[in-house]
Each structure stands twice: as C-alpha cells, then as structure tokens.
Amino acid sequence: MKTEDKTEPPGAEAPDRFSDGPRLLADIGGTNARFVLETRPGCFEAVAVLPCDDYAALLDAILAYLASPEAKAHGAARVHHAAIAIANAIDDDIIKMMNHHWSFSIEAMRGALGLDTLLVVNDFTALAMALPHLRAEQRQKIGAGSPRPDSVIGLLGPGTGLGVSGMIPAEDRWIALGSEGGHVSFAPCDRREMDVLAYAWREHEHVSTERMASGRGLELIYRALAARAGDIAVAPLAAADITSRALAGTCAVCAEAIDCFCAILGSVAGNLAMTLGALGGIYIGGGIVPRLGPLFARSPFRQRFEQKGRLSDYLAQIPTYVITAEQPTFLGIAAILAQKLKLAHAGAPVLEKIRQARDRMSPSERKVADWVLREPKLVLTLPIAEIAQRTDVSQPTVMRFCRSIGVQGLADFKLKLASGLTGGAITVAHCHVEISDSDAELARKVLGNNASAALALSDTLDIKALTAAIEMLRKARRVELLSVGSARVVAEDMQQKLLNLGIVSTYYADPQAQLMSAGLLSAGDVALVISRSGAPPELLKSAKAARASGARIVAITPSGSPLAKLADVLLTLNHPEGNLNFVPMIVRLLQLMLLDILSVGLARRDSAENGVSRVSGKLKFGGHLE
C-alpha cells in the first residue's frame, strides 16, 4: 500500500474534528483507487493509492484500506459517513464501471460497511466541485483570456478515460454537472487527425472523443502516427512511456503523438467552452496533462482551443487552466458530502441520535434501535405492525422507541429519518421499471422515482415563472383548460380547484370542443395548457386558436417543445418516463403537484387580500381547500 502525507490548506486554523468520527473519501478510477480519511474539514489523512487490479471488488479494496495501520491510527473504526467519486455514470443503485470490471450496489455496500451514509458521484462532478476551492498556486494558466465573474466553468480531464463536467453558478452556491461528454463522437480537424481516425476505425466501430483524448488514446495516436510514418512493426508503448520519451526528446514519434494529443484536447476544450458558454474558464484535470509540464504550454492546445472560425474572438477571451493541485477530487467530494450532511438536521442526523440514546433504552427498545441502524432505508417502507414483527417486539414498544429519541410517533420518526438519510442511503436516481421486477421491487422503484422526481422539480422550478403564472390566473376573466390524453384527468382536477376558488373556468375533454371554445376566448382570458410532450397536433391547434383570439397562454410542458414556444408563461416539466408502455405515471403526478402549487398560491393571495376565499369564506391550510 502506498501512502502519502496528509493534505491540509496552508494557513488554515485547525477546526474541530467531526463529532461523529472521520469521513471516508474515495476517488476510484479505472487504474487506481485512492482513499483518505477526512478527520476535520479540509484535513485529509492516511492517503493511500491501491491498484484496482489487485482486488476482486471495490468492497475488498475499501476493507483493505480501513484495515491498514495508517487508517486505523486515524479512526477508521469510527467512520459513519463515506463518499465515493468514481469514473462512471451514476444513474441507479447498481454501478458497473466502464473502464474496469468492478460492479456493486450502493445500498448493499453501505450495509456491508455499516455506514449511515454512502454517497456515490461521478468523479468529474466531484472534481468540478473542487474548482471553487482551488488556490492560485494550484492551477497554471495556459494562454490569454480572463474569467468572467459568476459565469459557467467547464472541466476536462484526460486520464484512463476522458471526464467532462461543468459548474453552474446558482445564487450563493455552485451546481456541478454530471456528464458523459467524453463519449461524444470524435471529429478530426486536420489531415493528421483524419489519418489517426482512419487507423482507429480498424479497432473500434465507434470512435469517441475519449478514444483519443485519454491515456489509451495517446497510445492509439502513437501507434497510428508510427504506422503513418511507415514503421508498421513499432512496439506499442504505454502512455507513461510515450510521455517520458517526449519530455526527454528521445523519440520523434512520441513527441508528435503528444503534439497531436494536445491539439485534439484543445479542440475538445473549445467545443466544451462554446457548448456551456463557459466564460468562467476551462479547467484541465486528470492524470496526463499535469505531467506534460512545458510540453503542454508549448503545444498547439491553446491555438486549437481558439480555432473556431467566426467565434475565435469569443474563445480568445476565455481562460484555460491546468489543475496542478495534489488529489483535487478529494476537495470536491468532501464538499459534496458536507453539503449533504448539512441538510440532515445541521449535522445531527436521526441515526446519530439513536446511537447516543441506545444505552438509555430498555432491552426491547434496543432491539428496535439495532434493527433501524442496520436497515434504515427499509424502515421507511414498512407499517408499524411489520416493524414490530421484524424486531420481535410489540407495537407499543415501537412507539416508545420513537418517543425515546424525541419524536411524537412513527410517522414523525419516518419523516425525520428520511431527511437524515443522505447520499446512497436513500437513492433518488430514476430507476426504470422492468417487466421482470418483483412486486416489492416495483413498489420500491415507483415510490423512489416519485420522490426523486419531486426533489428534481423542487430544484428546477422557475420561481419567476411560477409567480407570473399565479398572477396571470388571478387576474384572468376566464381560464380555459386545454389537455389531451393522460393529462385530461389532471385538467379536470384543476378545473375543480379553480371553481372552488371562484375562478370561472372551462374544460372540454373532446379536442374539437376544445378548439371551438378556445376560439371564443378574448383578451383578459388565459388558456392553461397541460401536456406531457408538448407536441399533440390537436392540442397545439387549440393553443394557437386561443392565442389568435387574444388570450394569454400558461403552459405546463417540457422546455423546447412546440407548446413551450407558444407560451407566455412556461412552467417547465422535463421528466423521462420508464421504458414500459404504461399510462405516464410520474409526469402526471408532477403535473398535479404544479397545479396544486398554483391553486394554493391563488388561494393564499386571495386570502391575504380579502381575508376569505371567494366561494365559502373559509380557507384551510395544509393542502385542503373548503
């Protein structure tokens, strides 16, 4: 096991150690698995690098690290929270690495390690989160350009593969993009690169950008250029050997391979800058470029970055940097984990309360406590009778357990537990429902997908558009509801809400009747149009008729859809349904949620202005209007 010295920001005062023990952080690539223990904010100790090929599974590598003398000396036995940055897409509980044979279940690994929290994120999402924490001496500027404040930042990282990410400014925080941009198709920019691409096609049916701008890509470029030069019997070289020979000036083909690699990376970086509008700069991470030193600064990288024809001047103002910090991914993954844990009762999650209160509990209550600590996610899905049966106690004992940690009952306990379980403990990624799923798996996926979608809606809801929609509906002389297909039941529900609020509203299920009624609208009227796709021809025809008659359009539909382009106010609702031909489930629930928000907003404003609702004179909060 290779260990390195601890890393801590210079000049930083020693903050208090985490009250619940050190945090395990891991950076998993296709070649090496790197581990540290964060013993206090920004302090990384017992850093170790383990070759992935030495272990049959990631769990084996983690256990080996935790059992090492260095990790034990810094409190490995007291780890309750962990975060893993991995070179892979994260879209389900099951992770299958693309650049290595490891695969694992996030939840199963969390249970096997006895963790309260196991957060798994894309490694370049983590590296992107590190960018705001980099000091000036931890990056090297390449070429001209100046960063524009509060602007998007792009990130590229050639290593075993090619990582791509970005940082989006959002008020007082940054949002890191999860991306698989390294797998977009490679596009050559000159004759040399066309020859390299032709060579690559001999080995790969699809040549992605990662096939070129990565360690394996550098090796392929070297072989292609050797063949181009007529040396068909050249022995393959590893990326590290190509780099060292180019730096030493002992191999012309190696030097040209580095030159070609840097040019390709410059084009890719320029593409990313234009795609994201990354006026805050483009950062280069990964394991290859920092080792190139002066070769990279002299390479065609910056020239190719700016070489975009009419947009060259636009690219010239964007700075590019090489990240030179040691292990920067740990800075990002630590920030993500800290943010997740901060949301869990400001660092006092329910599971920690259970551990602290356990010794004061009765023996039967401790049975419940021990089971909850082992199966926190399962608790959220079971009724009290099932919990009592699984823990071999009575139902009143379950209630006494809840009160022993300061909550009023099981429902209150589940709410607080759900907010305290972060990262992998409650997976909120969308999971496709499969024909082969068991009923239990079906229930888990549907409920999880609903929770995931609700959280995503909360994060992406355009508050300005919401406010405009409420105001427009409040002032409307008449509201015409337009929808077809599965959204009909949603429109009928909203019509009832509007009538309860004393707002004149009309809804016709028949598309022809909708069209005729929409044509009778006038200025001062509003058409509230609801559509999962935003593309049904009959619905678009009615929306256009409403607009032609002078009515304004409020649309609940995906961004970029034909209906979205007709809207005066757009409440964006982007969500992929599952892969079975069921009536759309989650989108319909999200539509109902948005309409509930609109109706409660209308009721609140009306109540604030008049003291009573228009119809009954009484408003009951908590989601029910009477």
VOLUMRO-52569 format. One record per residue (C-alpha): x, y, z. Coordinates in steps of 0.5 Angstrom, whole numbers. Example, Ala and Ser with C-alpha at 12.3 -4.5 7.8 and 13.67 -1.06 7.14 Angstrom:
<sites>
+-------+-------+-------+
|    xx |    yy |    zz |
+-------+-------+-------+
|    25 |    -9 |    16 |
|    27 |    -2 |    14 |
+-------+-------+-------+
</sites>
This chain:
<sites>
+-------+-------+-------+
|    xx |    yy |    zz |
+-------+-------+-------+
|     0 |     0 |     0 |
|     3 |     7 |    -2 |
|     2 |    12 |     3 |
|     2 |    20 |     2 |
|     3 |    26 |     7 |
|    -4 |    29 |    10 |
|    -6 |    35 |     6 |
|    -9 |    41 |     9 |
|   -10 |    48 |     7 |
|    -4 |    52 |     9 |
|    -5 |    57 |    14 |
|   -12 |    54 |    16 |
|   -13 |    54 |    23 |
|   -14 |    47 |    26 |
|   -22 |    47 |    26 |
|   -26 |    42 |    31 |
|   -26 |    34 |    29 |
|   -32 |    32 |    27 |
|   -36 |    30 |    32 |
|   -39 |    23 |    29 |
|   -32 |    21 |    27 |
|   -27 |    22 |    21 |
|   -31 |    21 |    14 |
|   -28 |    16 |     9 |
|   -27 |    19 |     2 |
|   -25 |    15 |    -4 |
|   -23 |    17 |   -12 |
|   -24 |    11 |   -16 |
|   -21 |    11 |   -23 |
|   -20 |     5 |   -28 |
|   -13 |     4 |   -26 |
|   -12 |     6 |   -18 |
|   -17 |     7 |   -12 |
|   -15 |    13 |    -8 |
|   -17 |    13 |    -1 |
|   -17 |    19 |     5 |
|   -20 |    20 |    12 |
|   -22 |    27 |    13 |
|   -21 |    28 |    20 |
|   -24 |    35 |    20 |
|   -26 |    40 |    15 |
|   -20 |    40 |    10 |
|   -16 |    36 |    13 |
|   -14 |    29 |     9 |
|   -10 |    24 |    13 |
|    -8 |    17 |    11 |
|    -8 |    18 |     4 |
|    -7 |    11 |     0 |
|    -7 |     9 |    -7 |
|    -9 |     2 |    -9 |
|    -8 |    -1 |   -16 |
|   -15 |    -3 |   -18 |
|   -13 |   -10 |   -21 |
|   -10 |   -12 |   -14 |
|   -17 |   -13 |   -11 |
|   -23 |   -17 |   -14 |
|   -28 |   -12 |   -12 |
|   -29 |    -5 |    -9 |
|   -31 |    -7 |    -3 |
|   -25 |   -11 |    -2 |
|   -20 |    -5 |    -3 |
|   -24 |    -1 |     2 |
|   -24 |    -6 |     7 |
|   -16 |    -7 |     6 |
|   -15 |     1 |     7 |
|   -20 |     1 |    13 |
|   -16 |    -5 |    16 |
|    -9 |    -1 |    14 |
|    -5 |     1 |    20 |
|    -5 |     8 |    18 |
|   -13 |     8 |    17 |
|   -14 |     5 |    24 |
|    -9 |    10 |    27 |
|   -14 |    16 |    25 |
|   -20 |    13 |    27 |
|   -22 |     8 |    21 |
|   -27 |     4 |    26 |
|   -31 |    10 |    28 |
|   -33 |    12 |    20 |
|   -40 |    13 |    19 |
|   -40 |    17 |    13 |
|   -37 |    16 |     6 |
|   -37 |    19 |    -1 |
|   -34 |    16 |    -7 |
|   -32 |    19 |   -13 |
|   -32 |    14 |   -19 |
|   -30 |    15 |   -26 |
|   -37 |    12 |   -28 |
|   -44 |    15 |   -30 |
|   -49 |    14 |   -23 |
|   -56 |    13 |   -25 |
|   -58 |     7 |   -21 |
|   -56 |     4 |   -15 |
|   -52 |    -1 |   -19 |
|   -46 |     1 |   -21 |
|   -42 |    -2 |   -27 |
|   -35 |     1 |   -28 |
|   -34 |     2 |   -36 |
|   -26 |     2 |   -35 |
|   -26 |    -3 |   -30 |
|   -29 |   -10 |   -28 |
|   -32 |    -8 |   -22 |
|   -39 |    -7 |   -20 |
|   -43 |    -6 |   -14 |
|   -50 |    -4 |   -11 |
|   -49 |     3 |    -7 |
|   -54 |     0 |    -2 |
|   -51 |    -7 |    -1 |
|   -44 |    -4 |     0 |
|   -47 |     2 |     5 |
|   -50 |    -4 |     9 |
|   -44 |    -8 |     9 |
|   -39 |    -3 |    11 |
|   -44 |    -1 |    17 |
|   -45 |     6 |    14 |
|   -50 |    11 |    16 |
|   -49 |    15 |     9 |
|   -45 |    13 |     3 |
|   -45 |    18 |    -3 |
|   -43 |    16 |   -10 |
|   -42 |    21 |   -15 |
|   -39 |    22 |   -22 |
|   -31 |    23 |   -21 |
|   -31 |    29 |   -25 |
|   -37 |    32 |   -22 |
|   -33 |    32 |   -15 |
|   -27 |    35 |   -19 |
|   -32 |    40 |   -21 |
|   -34 |    42 |   -14 |
|   -27 |    43 |   -12 |
|   -26 |    48 |   -17 |
|   -28 |    54 |   -13 |
|   -23 |    51 |    -7 |
|   -17 |    52 |   -11 |
|   -12 |    57 |    -9 |
|    -8 |    61 |   -15 |
|    -2 |    57 |   -14 |
|    -6 |    50 |   -15 |
|    -7 |    52 |   -22 |
|    -3 |    54 |   -28 |
|    -6 |    59 |   -34 |
|    -5 |    57 |   -41 |
|    -5 |    63 |   -46 |
|    -9 |    69 |   -45 |
|   -16 |    71 |   -43 |
|   -20 |    73 |   -36 |
|   -25 |    69 |   -33 |
|   -32 |    73 |   -32 |
|   -35 |    73 |   -25 |
|   -41 |    69 |   -24 |
|   -40 |    65 |   -30 |
|   -40 |    58 |   -32 |
|   -34 |    54 |   -31 |
|   -32 |    48 |   -36 |
|   -28 |    42 |   -34 |
|   -24 |    37 |   -38 |
|   -20 |    31 |   -35 |
|   -16 |    26 |   -39 |
|   -14 |    20 |   -35 |
|   -15 |    13 |   -36 |
|   -22 |    16 |   -40 |
|   -24 |    23 |   -41 |
|   -28 |    26 |   -36 |
|   -33 |    32 |   -37 |
|   -36 |    37 |   -33 |
|   -38 |    44 |   -31 |
|   -40 |    49 |   -26 |
|   -46 |    53 |   -26 |
|   -47 |    59 |   -21 |
|   -54 |    59 |   -17 |
|   -54 |    65 |   -13 |
|   -50 |    63 |    -7 |
|   -47 |    56 |    -9 |
|   -45 |    52 |   -15 |
|   -48 |    46 |   -18 |
|   -44 |    41 |   -21 |
|   -46 |    38 |   -28 |
|   -46 |    30 |   -28 |
|   -44 |    29 |   -35 |
|   -41 |    23 |   -40 |
|   -39 |    28 |   -45 |
|   -32 |    24 |   -46 |
|   -36 |    19 |   -50 |
|   -39 |    24 |   -56 |
|   -36 |    22 |   -63 |
|   -29 |    25 |   -64 |
|   -29 |    30 |   -70 |
|   -22 |    31 |   -74 |
|   -19 |    38 |   -75 |
|   -14 |    37 |   -80 |
|   -10 |    31 |   -85 |
|    -6 |    28 |   -79 |
|   -12 |    27 |   -75 |
|   -16 |    24 |   -80 |
|   -11 |    19 |   -81 |
|   -11 |    18 |   -74 |
|   -18 |    17 |   -74 |
|   -18 |    12 |   -80 |
|   -13 |     8 |   -76 |
|   -17 |     8 |   -70 |
|   -23 |     5 |   -74 |
|   -19 |    -1 |   -75 |
|   -20 |    -3 |   -68 |
|   -27 |     1 |   -66 |
|   -33 |     1 |   -69 |
|   -35 |     8 |   -66 |
|   -29 |    13 |   -64 |
|   -31 |    17 |   -59 |
|   -27 |    23 |   -56 |
|   -25 |    19 |   -50 |
|   -21 |    14 |   -55 |
|   -17 |    20 |   -57 |
|   -16 |    25 |   -51 |
|   -14 |    20 |   -46 |
|    -8 |    15 |   -44 |
|   -11 |    10 |   -48 |
|   -12 |    15 |   -54 |
|    -5 |    17 |   -53 |
|    -3 |    10 |   -54 |
|    -7 |    10 |   -60 |
|    -5 |    16 |   -63 |
|     3 |    14 |   -62 |
|     1 |     7 |   -66 |
|    -3 |    11 |   -71 |
|     3 |    16 |   -73 |
|     8 |    11 |   -73 |
|     4 |     7 |   -78 |
|     3 |    13 |   -82 |
|    11 |    14 |   -82 |
|    12 |     7 |   -85 |
|    14 |     4 |   -78 |
|     9 |    -2 |   -78 |
|    13 |    -6 |   -74 |
|    13 |    -1 |   -68 |
|    12 |    -4 |   -61 |
|     7 |    -1 |   -57 |
|     8 |     4 |   -52 |
|     5 |     6 |   -45 |
|     2 |    13 |   -44 |
|     7 |    14 |   -39 |
|    13 |    12 |   -43 |
|    11 |    16 |   -49 |
|    10 |    22 |   -44 |
|    17 |    21 |   -41 |
|    21 |    20 |   -48 |
|    17 |    26 |   -51 |
|    20 |    30 |   -45 |
|    27 |    27 |   -46 |
|    27 |    29 |   -53 |
|    29 |    22 |   -55 |
|    23 |    20 |   -59 |
|    20 |    24 |   -65 |
|    14 |    20 |   -66 |
|    13 |    20 |   -58 |
|    14 |    28 |   -59 |
|     9 |    28 |   -65 |
|     4 |    24 |   -61 |
|     4 |    29 |   -55 |
|     3 |    35 |   -60 |
|    -3 |    31 |   -63 |
|    -6 |    29 |   -57 |
|    -5 |    37 |   -54 |
|    -8 |    39 |   -61 |
|   -14 |    35 |   -60 |
|   -15 |    36 |   -53 |
|   -15 |    44 |   -55 |
|   -21 |    43 |   -60 |
|   -25 |    39 |   -55 |
|   -24 |    44 |   -50 |
|   -26 |    50 |   -55 |
|   -32 |    45 |   -56 |
|   -34 |    45 |   -49 |
|   -33 |    52 |   -48 |
|   -38 |    54 |   -53 |
|   -43 |    49 |   -51 |
|   -43 |    51 |   -44 |
|   -42 |    58 |   -45 |
|   -36 |    57 |   -40 |
|   -34 |    65 |   -39 |
|   -31 |    63 |   -33 |
|   -26 |    59 |   -36 |
|   -24 |    52 |   -38 |
|   -20 |    47 |   -33 |
|   -16 |    41 |   -35 |
|   -15 |    36 |   -30 |
|   -14 |    28 |   -30 |
|    -7 |    25 |   -29 |
|    -4 |    26 |   -36 |
|    -3 |    34 |   -37 |
|     0 |    36 |   -31 |
|     6 |    31 |   -32 |
|     7 |    34 |   -39 |
|    10 |    41 |   -36 |
|    13 |    45 |   -41 |
|    11 |    41 |   -47 |
|     4 |    43 |   -46 |
|     5 |    50 |   -45 |
|     9 |    50 |   -52 |
|     4 |    45 |   -55 |
|    -2 |    47 |   -60 |
|    -7 |    47 |   -55 |
|    -9 |    54 |   -54 |
|    -8 |    55 |   -61 |
|   -13 |    50 |   -63 |
|   -18 |    52 |   -57 |
|   -19 |    59 |   -60 |
|   -19 |    56 |   -67 |
|   -27 |    56 |   -68 |
|   -27 |    61 |   -75 |
|   -32 |    66 |   -73 |
|   -32 |    65 |   -66 |
|   -25 |    65 |   -65 |
|   -25 |    72 |   -62 |
|   -31 |    69 |   -57 |
|   -26 |    64 |   -55 |
|   -20 |    68 |   -54 |
|   -23 |    72 |   -48 |
|   -24 |    65 |   -44 |
|   -18 |    63 |   -40 |
|   -16 |    56 |   -40 |
|   -12 |    53 |   -33 |
|    -9 |    46 |   -32 |
|   -10 |    44 |   -25 |
|    -4 |    43 |   -21 |
|    -6 |    41 |   -14 |
|    -5 |    34 |   -11 |
|   -11 |    30 |   -11 |
|   -16 |    36 |   -12 |
|   -22 |    31 |   -13 |
|   -22 |    30 |    -5 |
|   -23 |    37 |    -4 |
|   -30 |    37 |    -8 |
|   -32 |    30 |    -6 |
|   -31 |    33 |     1 |
|   -35 |    39 |     0 |
|   -41 |    35 |    -3 |
|   -41 |    30 |     3 |
|   -41 |    36 |     8 |
|   -47 |    39 |     4 |
|   -51 |    33 |     4 |
|   -50 |    32 |    11 |
|   -51 |    39 |    13 |
|   -58 |    38 |    10 |
|   -59 |    33 |    15 |
|   -61 |    37 |    21 |
|   -55 |    41 |    21 |
|   -50 |    35 |    23 |
|   -55 |    32 |    28 |
|   -58 |    26 |    24 |
|   -63 |    21 |    27 |
|   -58 |    15 |    27 |
|   -53 |    19 |    31 |
|   -59 |    21 |    36 |
|   -61 |    13 |    36 |
|   -54 |    11 |    38 |
|   -53 |    16 |    43 |
|   -60 |    14 |    46 |
|   -59 |     7 |    46 |
|   -56 |     6 |    52 |
|   -61 |     9 |    56 |
|   -67 |     5 |    52 |
|   -70 |    -1 |    55 |
|   -68 |    -8 |    52 |
|   -74 |    -9 |    48 |
|   -73 |    -1 |    45 |
|   -66 |    -3 |    44 |
|   -68 |    -9 |    39 |
|   -72 |    -3 |    35 |
|   -66 |     1 |    35 |
|   -61 |    -4 |    33 |
|   -65 |    -6 |    27 |
|   -66 |     1 |    25 |
|   -59 |     2 |    25 |
|   -58 |    -4 |    21 |
|   -64 |    -3 |    16 |
|   -65 |     5 |    16 |
|   -68 |     5 |     9 |
|   -73 |    -1 |    10 |
|   -76 |     3 |    16 |
|   -79 |     8 |    11 |
|   -83 |     3 |     7 |
|   -86 |    -1 |    13 |
|   -92 |     0 |    17 |
|   -91 |    -1 |    25 |
|   -94 |    -8 |    25 |
|   -89 |   -10 |    20 |
|   -83 |    -7 |    24 |
|   -86 |   -10 |    31 |
|   -86 |   -17 |    28 |
|   -79 |   -16 |    25 |
|   -76 |   -14 |    31 |
|   -80 |   -19 |    36 |
|   -83 |   -13 |    40 |
|   -90 |   -10 |    41 |
|   -93 |    -4 |    37 |
|   -93 |     0 |    43 |
|   -85 |    -2 |    44 |
|   -84 |     1 |    37 |
|   -88 |     8 |    39 |
|   -84 |     8 |    46 |
|   -77 |     7 |    42 |
|   -80 |    13 |    38 |
|   -81 |    18 |    44 |
|   -74 |    16 |    47 |
|   -71 |    20 |    41 |
|   -75 |    26 |    42 |
|   -81 |    25 |    36 |
|   -88 |    24 |    37 |
|   -89 |    18 |    33 |
|   -88 |    13 |    28 |
|   -90 |    18 |    22 |
|   -86 |    24 |    25 |
|   -80 |    19 |    26 |
|   -80 |    17 |    19 |
|   -80 |    24 |    16 |
|   -74 |    26 |    21 |
|   -70 |    19 |    19 |
|   -72 |    21 |    11 |
|   -69 |    28 |    12 |
|   -63 |    25 |    16 |
|   -61 |    19 |    11 |
|   -57 |    22 |     5 |
|   -53 |    20 |    -1 |
|   -53 |    13 |    -2 |
|   -58 |    11 |     4 |
|   -64 |    14 |     0 |
|   -63 |    13 |    -7 |
|   -66 |    19 |   -11 |
|   -64 |    17 |   -18 |
|   -69 |    15 |   -23 |
|   -70 |     7 |   -24 |
|   -73 |     4 |   -30 |
|   -79 |    -1 |   -28 |
|   -78 |    -7 |   -32 |
|   -82 |   -13 |   -34 |
|   -78 |   -18 |   -29 |
|   -79 |   -14 |   -23 |
|   -82 |   -17 |   -17 |
|   -88 |   -13 |   -13 |
|   -83 |   -11 |    -8 |
|   -78 |    -8 |   -13 |
|   -84 |    -5 |   -17 |
|   -86 |    -1 |   -11 |
|   -79 |     1 |    -9 |
|   -78 |     4 |   -16 |
|   -84 |     7 |   -17 |
|   -84 |    10 |   -10 |
|   -77 |    12 |   -10 |
|   -78 |    15 |   -17 |
|   -84 |    19 |   -15 |
|   -79 |    22 |    -9 |
|   -73 |    23 |   -14 |
|   -78 |    27 |   -19 |
|   -81 |    31 |   -13 |
|   -74 |    33 |   -11 |
|   -72 |    35 |   -18 |
|   -78 |    39 |   -19 |
|   -76 |    43 |   -13 |
|   -69 |    44 |   -15 |
|   -71 |    46 |   -22 |
|   -78 |    50 |   -21 |
|   -77 |    57 |   -24 |
|   -80 |    62 |   -19 |
|   -81 |    68 |   -23 |
|   -85 |    64 |   -28 |
|   -89 |    61 |   -22 |
|   -90 |    68 |   -19 |
|   -92 |    70 |   -26 |
|   -97 |    65 |   -27 |
|  -100 |    66 |   -21 |
|  -101 |    73 |   -22 |
|  -104 |    72 |   -29 |
|  -109 |    67 |   -27 |
|  -111 |    71 |   -21 |
|  -113 |    77 |   -26 |
|  -116 |    72 |   -31 |
|  -123 |    74 |   -33 |
|  -124 |    66 |   -35 |
|  -119 |    61 |   -35 |
|  -119 |    55 |   -41 |
|  -116 |    49 |   -39 |
|  -113 |    45 |   -45 |
|  -110 |    38 |   -45 |
|  -111 |    31 |   -48 |
|  -109 |    24 |   -47 |
|  -107 |    22 |   -40 |
|  -107 |    30 |   -38 |
|  -115 |    30 |   -38 |
|  -116 |    28 |   -31 |
|  -111 |    33 |   -29 |
|  -114 |    38 |   -32 |
|  -121 |    36 |   -29 |
|  -118 |    36 |   -22 |
|  -115 |    43 |   -24 |
|  -122 |    46 |   -26 |
|  -125 |    44 |   -20 |
|  -120 |    47 |   -16 |
|  -121 |    54 |   -20 |
|  -128 |    53 |   -19 |
|  -127 |    52 |   -11 |
|  -123 |    59 |   -11 |
|  -129 |    62 |   -15 |
|  -125 |    63 |   -22 |
|  -129 |    62 |   -28 |
|  -126 |    56 |   -31 |
|  -128 |    51 |   -37 |
|  -125 |    45 |   -39 |
|  -128 |    40 |   -45 |
|  -125 |    33 |   -46 |
|  -127 |    33 |   -53 |
|  -121 |    36 |   -58 |
|  -126 |    39 |   -63 |
|  -130 |    42 |   -57 |
|  -123 |    45 |   -54 |
|  -122 |    48 |   -61 |
|  -128 |    52 |   -61 |
|  -128 |    54 |   -54 |
|  -121 |    57 |   -55 |
|  -123 |    61 |   -61 |
|  -128 |    64 |   -57 |
|  -123 |    67 |   -52 |
|  -121 |    74 |   -52 |
|  -116 |    79 |   -49 |
|  -116 |    78 |   -41 |
|  -117 |    71 |   -41 |
|  -112 |    65 |   -40 |
|  -111 |    59 |   -43 |
|  -108 |    54 |   -38 |
|  -105 |    48 |   -43 |
|  -102 |    42 |   -40 |
|   -98 |    37 |   -44 |
|   -93 |    31 |   -42 |
|   -90 |    32 |   -49 |
|   -92 |    39 |   -52 |
|   -93 |    36 |   -59 |
|  -100 |    33 |   -60 |
|  -103 |    37 |   -66 |
|  -110 |    38 |   -64 |
|  -107 |    41 |   -57 |
|  -103 |    46 |   -61 |
|  -108 |    48 |   -66 |
|  -113 |    49 |   -60 |
|  -107 |    53 |   -56 |
|  -106 |    57 |   -63 |
|  -113 |    59 |   -63 |
|  -113 |    61 |   -56 |
|  -107 |    66 |   -58 |
|  -110 |    68 |   -64 |
|  -117 |    70 |   -60 |
|  -112 |    75 |   -55 |
|  -112 |    70 |   -50 |
|  -105 |    69 |   -46 |
|  -102 |    62 |   -45 |
|   -99 |    59 |   -39 |
|   -96 |    52 |   -41 |
|   -94 |    46 |   -36 |
|   -90 |    42 |   -41 |
|   -82 |    40 |   -43 |
|   -78 |    46 |   -45 |
|   -76 |    47 |   -52 |
|   -83 |    43 |   -54 |
|   -87 |    46 |   -60 |
|   -92 |    48 |   -54 |
|   -87 |    51 |   -50 |
|   -85 |    56 |   -56 |
|   -93 |    59 |   -56 |
|   -93 |    60 |   -48 |
|   -93 |    67 |   -45 |
|   -91 |    64 |   -38 |
|   -88 |    57 |   -38 |
|   -87 |    52 |   -32 |
|   -82 |    47 |   -35 |
|   -83 |    40 |   -33 |
|   -78 |    35 |   -36 |
|   -78 |    28 |   -34 |
|   -77 |    22 |   -37 |
|   -82 |    16 |   -36 |
|   -80 |     9 |   -35 |
|   -79 |     4 |   -41 |
|   -85 |     1 |   -41 |
|   -92 |     3 |   -45 |
|   -96 |     5 |   -38 |
|  -100 |    11 |   -38 |
|   -95 |    16 |   -36 |
|   -94 |    16 |   -28 |
|   -89 |    21 |   -25 |
|   -91 |    26 |   -30 |
|   -98 |    26 |   -28 |
|   -96 |    27 |   -21 |
|   -91 |    32 |   -22 |
|   -97 |    36 |   -26 |
|  -102 |    35 |   -20 |
|   -96 |    38 |   -16 |
|   -95 |    44 |   -20 |
|  -102 |    45 |   -21 |
|  -103 |    45 |   -13 |
|   -98 |    50 |   -12 |
|  -101 |    54 |   -17 |
|  -108 |    53 |   -13 |
|  -105 |    54 |    -6 |
|  -102 |    61 |    -9 |
|  -108 |    63 |   -11 |
|  -112 |    62 |    -5 |
|  -106 |    65 |    -1 |
|  -106 |    71 |    -5 |
|  -114 |    72 |    -5 |
|  -114 |    70 |     3 |
|  -109 |    76 |     4 |
|  -113 |    81 |     0 |
|  -120 |    79 |     2 |
|  -119 |    75 |     9 |
|  -124 |    70 |     6 |
|  -124 |    66 |     0 |
|  -129 |    68 |    -6 |
|  -134 |    62 |    -5 |
|  -134 |    59 |     2 |
|  -131 |    65 |     6 |
|  -126 |    60 |     9 |
|  -119 |    57 |     8 |
|  -116 |    51 |    11 |
|  -108 |    51 |    10 |
|  -105 |    44 |    10 |
|  -107 |    43 |     2 |
|  -114 |    43 |     3 |
|  -119 |    48 |     1 |
|  -126 |    48 |     3 |
+-------+-------+-------+
</sites>
